[in-house]
Amino acid sequence: MLNKYARAFFTRVLTPFAAFLIRKGVSPDAVTLIGTAGVVAGALAFYPRGEFFWGTVVITLFVFSDLVDGNMARQMGRSSRWGAFLDSTLDRVADGAVFGGLALWYAGGGNDLVLCAVSIFCLASGQVVSYTKARGEAIGLPVNVNGLVERSERLVITLVLCGLSGFHRTFGVPGIQWLLPIALWVVAVGSLITLVQRVVTVRRESAEAEAAQAREVAEHGSGA
């Protein structure tokens, strides 16, 4: 849902910056690695200490590298399987750091084992949602489904509400700290629904592919 419109908008906005990096001799892979390192550092340095506002600021500054590196590769005409693999793999690392940092906070200073468990579920379900699509495509299926909460939605919901909840500790805004638990529950439920959507889709597409294959074998057999 967000992928379609947000990516198109930010691609236009970031195109001049991507062109600038190309002129300076920076490679798309370097942008991918630096961006992931920045997200991981921001998440694990700030979130476990409850510094949600500044942690989100740092993460947001680096998370746009996910759009910049692809933009650079297209401008350079160097889109490759390796670049796609590296980008997708490091996306999982960045997502794990974000939700892992939140889980560490709730396991420690946040003192809430339920929300710690919800954070861990968000981490795990996000990885599995991505895996189901990759695995389905690897066995030759299109996995043609737009899930309710995909990676863009997970990040936007979590980072926006996490950053806003940080106003409570950083600026003393009362009552707003509850936005983060709300975000985690929304992402957890949405990820579960998305996982079910993808599993059902793969099951349907698999059955259709096997039925088509059986018809083809039957037709060839009758023709012989």
N, C-alpha and C positions, 0 to 999 in steps of 0.2 A: 504493500500500500504506500508506504513512505518512499520505498525505493524508486518508484516511477517518477514522482514529482520532485522530491527533495534532491535526488541525484542529478536530475536534469538542471535544476536551479544552481546547485553548488558547482556543478561541472562548468557552467558558464562563468560563474564568479571566479573560480580558481584557475581557469585556463591561462590568464596572463601570468600568474605566479608560476604555473607549471612551465610556461615558455621561458620565464626568467631563469629557473633552475637548469633547464636544458642548456641555455646559453652559457651558464657558469660551469657546465661540464658535470653536473650531478646526475647520477644514474637513477632510474626508477627503483631498482633494488635497494639502493642506499636510502632512499626516502622511505621505503617500506620498513627497513630495519630500524631506522631512526624513529619513525613514528611509533612502532611497536614498543621500542625501548622507552620512549617517553610516556606512553600509556601505562606500561607496567610500573615504571618508577613512580608516576603520579598516584596510581591506585594503591601500591604497597607501601609508599612512604606516608601518605596522608590518611587513607581510609581506616586502617587499623587503629589510628589515634583519634578517630572521630572528627577529623578535619575535612568534612564533606564539601564545604564551599571551595576551599583552595585546591583540594584534590580534584574536584570536577573541573575547575578552571584549567589546571595543568593537563588533565586528560583530554579536554575538549580542544586545546591548542594542538595536540598531536593526533587526535583521532581523524582529522581531515586528511592526513597523509594517505588514508585508504582511497580517497578520491584523486589526490594529486598524482600518485604513482601511476595509476591507470591512465590518467589524462596525459602524462608525460610519454608513456609507452605508445599511445595512439598517435601523438604528435610526431614521435620519432619513427613511427612505423615499425616498432620493435615488439609488438605484443607477442608473447610466447607462452608455451605450456609451462615453462619453468617459472615465469613471472606470475602466472595465474596460480600455480601450486604454492609458491612462496607467500603470496598475498593471502590466500585462503588459509594456509597453515598458521601464519602469524596472527590472523584475525582470531583464531581460536585461543592463541596464547594471550592476546590482549583481553578478550572476554573473560577468560579464566582469572586474570589478575584483578579485574574490576569486581567480580562477584566473590573472588577469594578474599580480597581486601575487606569487603563488607562482612563476610563470614568471620574473619579474624576480629573485627570490631565487636560483633555481637557475642563472640566466644570469650572476649576479654572485657574491655571497659564498658561495652554496651550491655553486657550481662543479660542476654536474652537468647536462650538456647533454641526457642521456637524460630525466631527470626534468623538465627545462625543456620538452622536446618533449611529454612526457606531459601536463604542465600545460596547454600550448597546445591539445593535442588535447581535453582535458576542456572547455576554454573553447569551442572551435569546435563540438564534438559537442553540447554542451548547447544552443547556439544553434540548431543544425540540428534537433535533436529537437523543440524548441519550434516551429520553422518548419514542420516536416512536418505537425504537427497543425493549425496555423493555416491552412496552405495547403490541406490536405485539406478542412477545414470551409468554406473560402472557395469551393471548387468544388462545394459541396453535399453532401459526404460526412460521415457521423457520426464517422469515425475512432474506432470503438468498440473501444479496446484499452487495457488497463492495462499500461503498460510496466514492465519490470523495475526500472529506475532512472530515476525522473522527478525533477523539480526538488527536491521535498522530500527525497528520498533522497540526491540529490547534495549538497545543503547539509548535511544531518545528518551523513552519513559524513565529509565533508571537514572541517567545522567541529569536530566532536567529536574526531576523531583528530588534526587539526592542533593544536587546543588542548592535548590531552594530550601531544603531542610537544614542545610548548613548555615542558613541565615540565623537560626536559633542560637547556635553556639558562637558564631563569629560576630554577629551584629545584635544579638539579644532579642530577636523577633520572637514573640511568644507563640506557642501552639503549632508552629509550622514544622516541628520535628517529626510529626506523624506522617508527613508526605513520603518519607523514605520507606517505612513499612508498607504503606499503601502501594508504592511502586513495586516493591518486591513481590507482594501477593498478586498484583495484576500481571506481572511478568511471569510468575510461576504458573498461574492458571492459564494464561495465554499460550505459554510454551507447551504446556500439556495438551491443549486443544490443537495446536499446530502439529505436534508430534502425531497425534491420532489422525489428523487430516492427511499427513504424508504417508503414514503406514497404510491407511485405507486406500489411498490413491495408488501406492505401489502394488498392493494386493489386487486391485481392480485392473491396473495396466498389465500386471503379470498374467492374470487369468485371460485377458483379452489377447495378449501376445501368444500364449500357449494354445488358445482356441484357434487363432489364425494359422498357427503352425500346423495344428492337427488337420485343419481344412485343406491346407496346401498339400500335406502328405496324402490325404485321402484323394484329392483331385489327381495328383500324380499317379497314385496307385490305380485309380479307375481308368486313367488314360493309358496306362501300360497294358 
